[in-house]
Amino acid sequence: MKSVVGAEVQSSFYYIQSGNGFIIGSTVIVYDDSVTATMKGLRTNLEKIPNVFVSIDLSNNRFEGEIPDDFGELHALLSLNLSHNSLTGPVPHSLGNLTNLESLDLSSNLLTGKIPDELTNLIFLEVLNLSSNHLEGSIPRGKQFDTFSNDSYEENMGLCGFPLSIECNNNVPQQQYPSSEAEDKFGFGWKPVAIGYACGMVFGIGLGCCVFSIGKPQWLVIIFGGKRIKRKSRGNRRARTT
């Protein structure tokens, strides 16, 4: 990492460790160092490693703990990929010193806190991926940050502001719930409906008690389990009068 602390990289285009070889019997086999790296969201196989390819890819490991502030001293770095680990803590403010950075991927970790405003200093940043973390607060505005889409911040429930549809209220996400079709069509929301439902329920219970107390109409009482009131026959009435 000491080789990328300087802000400039040797400009002459040549390959790292080019032309290494070994001998098998009487045969000399020459090979070049190669690498597979994920940069700007694309997985790339480099059969030779250019000297100007200044990239750190530590993705898909089991690294834990916080991201060291020392990364902010690697000024020549063009790509940094620490995704798919178990990194915790905040995004270091020192990453704002990497003014040559073109790609930053910190996705699929356990990062917390706010996105540092210092990252807006990365004027060459083309790809940013902070998705699938636990970041919160408002997303910084200005420069390259105005060009990133929702994909850069998805699955961070605490984030708010542009380009997300969640507005910020004092840097705190303010959830926006879509209005129902009934509210859009008839101009009223759930509160009047709830009040009307409660009133109707009270009226229905009262009416039901009244029906059961007087026993009429009998068919309704019978349906809901009431006992039918038997009428006295005329013959019994005549027997009493005699």
C-alpha positions as CSV (number, residue, x, y, z in Angstrom):
1,M,0.0,0.0,0.0
2,K,3.0,2.3,0.5
3,S,3.3,2.4,-3.3
4,V,0.0,4.3,-3.7
5,V,0.4,6.9,-1.0
6,G,1.8,9.3,-3.5
7,A,-0.7,11.3,-5.6
8,E,1.0,10.3,-8.8
9,V,1.8,7.0,-10.4
10,Q,4.6,6.5,-12.9
11,S,3.1,7.6,-16.2
12,S,5.0,5.1,-18.4
13,F,2.7,2.3,-19.4
14,Y,4.2,-1.0,-18.6
15,Y,3.2,-4.2,-16.8
16,I,3.9,-5.2,-13.2
17,Q,6.4,-8.1,-13.0
18,S,6.2,-8.6,-16.8
19,G,8.2,-11.4,-18.2
20,N,8.7,-13.6,-15.1
21,G,9.8,-17.2,-15.9
22,F,10.9,-20.5,-14.6
23,I,12.7,-23.4,-16.0
24,I,11.4,-27.0,-16.3
25,G,14.1,-29.2,-17.5
26,S,15.6,-27.5,-20.6
27,T,12.4,-25.4,-21.2
28,V,12.1,-21.8,-20.1
29,I,8.4,-20.8,-19.5
30,V,7.7,-17.1,-19.3
31,Y,4.5,-15.7,-17.8
32,D,2.9,-12.4,-16.7
33,D,1.2,-11.7,-13.4
34,S,-2.6,-11.5,-13.8
35,V,-5.5,-10.5,-11.6
36,T,-9.3,-10.6,-11.5
37,A,-10.8,-7.4,-10.0
38,T,-14.3,-5.9,-9.6
39,M,-14.1,-2.3,-10.6
40,K,-17.0,0.0,-11.3
41,G,-19.4,-2.8,-10.8
42,L,-17.8,-5.0,-13.5
43,R,-15.7,-8.1,-12.9
44,T,-12.6,-7.8,-15.1
45,N,-9.9,-10.3,-15.8
46,L,-6.5,-8.7,-16.5
47,E,-4.0,-11.1,-18.1
48,K,-1.4,-8.5,-17.4
49,I,-1.4,-5.9,-14.6
50,P,-0.8,-2.4,-15.9
51,N,1.4,-0.3,-13.6
52,V,-1.3,2.5,-13.7
53,F,-4.0,0.1,-12.4
54,V,-4.1,1.3,-8.8
55,S,-6.9,-0.7,-7.2
56,I,-7.7,-2.5,-4.0
57,D,-10.3,-5.3,-4.1
58,L,-10.9,-7.0,-0.7
59,S,-14.5,-8.0,-1.4
60,N,-16.2,-11.2,-0.6
61,N,-14.2,-12.0,2.5
62,R,-14.9,-12.2,6.2
63,F,-13.3,-9.0,7.4
64,E,-14.7,-7.5,10.6
65,G,-14.2,-4.3,12.5
66,E,-14.1,-0.7,11.3
67,I,-12.6,0.6,8.0
68,P,-9.1,2.0,8.9
69,D,-8.6,5.8,8.4
70,D,-5.3,4.9,6.8
71,F,-7.2,4.2,3.5
72,G,-7.4,8.0,3.2
73,E,-3.7,8.3,2.7
74,L,-3.7,6.2,-0.5
75,H,-4.1,9.2,-2.7
76,A,-3.3,7.4,-6.0
77,L,-6.1,4.9,-5.5
78,L,-8.5,4.7,-8.4
79,S,-10.8,1.9,-7.1
80,L,-11.7,0.7,-3.6
81,N,-13.9,-2.4,-3.2
82,L,-14.6,-3.6,0.4
83,S,-18.0,-5.0,-0.4
84,H,-19.6,-8.3,1.0
85,N,-17.7,-8.4,4.3
86,S,-18.8,-7.8,7.9
87,L,-17.4,-4.3,8.4
88,T,-18.9,-2.2,11.1
89,G,-18.7,1.4,12.3
90,P,-19.0,4.6,10.2
91,V,-17.7,5.4,6.7
92,P,-14.3,7.1,7.4
93,H,-14.2,10.8,6.7
94,S,-10.7,10.3,5.4
95,L,-12.0,8.7,2.2
96,G,-12.7,12.2,1.1
97,N,-9.0,12.6,0.6
98,L,-8.9,10.1,-2.3
99,T,-9.5,12.7,-5.0
100,N,-8.4,10.4,-7.8
101,L,-11.0,7.7,-6.8
102,E,-13.3,6.6,-9.6
103,S,-15.1,3.7,-8.0
104,L,-16.1,3.1,-4.3
105,D,-18.0,0.0,-3.3
106,L,-18.8,-0.5,0.4
107,S,-22.0,-2.4,-0.1
108,S,-23.3,-5.5,1.8
109,N,-21.6,-4.7,5.1
110,L,-22.8,-3.5,8.5
111,L,-21.8,0.1,8.3
112,T,-23.6,2.6,10.4
113,G,-23.9,6.4,10.8
114,K,-24.1,9.1,8.2
115,I,-22.5,9.4,4.8
116,P,-19.6,11.9,5.3
117,D,-20.0,15.2,3.4
118,E,-16.3,14.9,2.6
119,L,-17.1,12.3,-0.1
120,T,-18.5,15.1,-2.2
121,N,-14.8,16.1,-2.8
122,L,-14.4,13.0,-5.0
123,I,-15.0,14.8,-8.3
124,F,-13.9,11.8,-10.4
125,L,-16.2,9.3,-8.7
126,E,-18.2,7.5,-11.4
127,V,-19.6,4.5,-9.4
128,L,-20.7,4.6,-5.8
129,N,-22.4,1.7,-4.0
130,L,-23.3,2.0,-0.4
131,S,-26.3,-0.4,-0.5
132,S,-27.2,-3.0,2.0
133,N,-25.9,-1.3,5.1
134,H,-27.4,0.4,8.1
135,L,-26.6,4.0,7.1
136,E,-28.9,6.9,8.2
137,G,-29.4,10.6,7.8
138,S,-29.5,12.8,4.8
139,I,-27.6,12.0,1.6
140,P,-24.9,14.6,0.8
141,R,-25.7,16.9,-2.2
142,G,-23.5,18.5,-4.8
143,K,-21.0,17.5,-7.5
144,Q,-20.9,13.8,-8.3
145,F,-23.5,12.9,-5.6
146,D,-26.2,14.6,-7.8
147,T,-25.6,12.0,-10.5
148,F,-26.0,8.8,-8.5
149,S,-29.3,6.8,-8.6
150,N,-31.3,5.0,-6.0
151,D,-29.3,1.8,-6.5
152,S,-26.4,3.4,-4.7
153,Y,-28.3,3.6,-1.5
154,E,-30.9,0.9,-1.5
155,E,-31.5,-1.2,1.6
156,N,-30.5,1.5,4.0
157,M,-33.7,2.2,5.9
158,G,-32.4,5.2,7.7
159,L,-31.3,7.3,4.6
160,C,-33.3,10.1,3.2
161,G,-33.1,12.9,0.7
162,F,-32.3,13.0,-3.1
163,P,-32.4,10.8,-5.0
164,L,-34.6,8.7,-2.7
165,S,-38.4,9.4,-2.4
166,I,-38.1,9.7,1.4
167,E,-37.9,13.3,2.5
168,C,-35.8,14.4,5.4
169,N,-37.1,16.3,8.5
170,N,-34.1,17.6,10.3
171,N,-32.0,14.9,8.8
172,V,-34.5,12.3,10.0
173,P,-36.3,10.2,7.4
174,Q,-40.0,11.2,7.1
175,Q,-41.9,8.3,5.7
176,Q,-44.4,9.1,3.0
177,Y,-47.4,6.8,2.8
178,P,-49.3,6.7,-0.5
179,S,-52.9,7.7,-0.3
180,S,-55.5,5.0,-0.8
181,E,-57.6,4.8,-3.9
182,A,-60.7,5.8,-1.9
183,E,-59.0,8.9,-0.7
184,D,-58.0,9.9,-4.2
185,K,-61.4,9.2,-5.6
186,F,-63.7,10.5,-2.9
187,G,-61.5,13.1,-1.2
188,F,-61.5,11.6,2.3
189,G,-59.1,9.4,4.2
190,W,-59.2,6.6,6.8
191,K,-60.2,8.7,9.8
192,P,-63.8,9.5,8.7
193,V,-64.2,5.9,7.7
194,A,-63.1,4.7,11.1
195,I,-65.4,7.1,12.9
196,G,-68.3,6.0,10.7
197,Y,-67.5,2.3,11.3
198,A,-67.4,2.9,15.1
199,C,-70.8,4.7,15.1
200,G,-72.4,2.1,12.9
201,M,-71.1,-0.7,15.2
202,V,-72.5,1.0,18.3
203,F,-75.9,1.6,16.6
204,G,-76.0,-2.1,15.4
205,I,-75.3,-3.4,18.9
206,G,-78.0,-1.2,20.4
207,L,-80.5,-2.2,17.8
208,G,-79.7,-5.9,18.3
209,C,-80.3,-5.6,22.1
210,C,-83.7,-4.0,21.4
211,V,-84.7,-6.8,19.0
212,F,-83.9,-9.5,21.4
213,S,-85.6,-7.8,24.3
214,I,-89.0,-7.5,22.5
215,G,-88.6,-10.6,20.5
216,K,-89.6,-9.0,17.2
217,P,-89.2,-9.6,14.3
218,Q,-89.2,-13.3,15.3
219,W,-87.4,-14.5,12.1
220,L,-84.4,-12.3,13.0
221,V,-84.4,-13.5,16.6
222,I,-84.5,-17.1,15.5
223,I,-81.6,-16.6,13.0
224,F,-79.3,-15.2,15.7
225,G,-80.2,-18.0,18.2
226,G,-83.0,-16.4,20.2
227,K,-85.9,-18.5,21.6
228,R,-89.2,-18.3,19.8
229,I,-92.1,-17.0,21.9
230,K,-95.0,-19.4,21.7
231,R,-98.5,-18.0,21.2
232,K,-101.2,-19.2,23.4
233,S,-104.0,-21.1,21.6
234,R,-107.6,-19.8,21.6
235,G,-108.9,-23.1,23.1
236,N,-106.9,-22.4,26.3
237,R,-108.3,-19.0,26.5
238,R,-111.9,-20.3,26.2
239,A,-111.3,-23.0,28.9
240,R,-110.2,-20.3,31.3
241,T,-113.2,-18.1,30.7
242,T,-115.6,-21.1,31.4
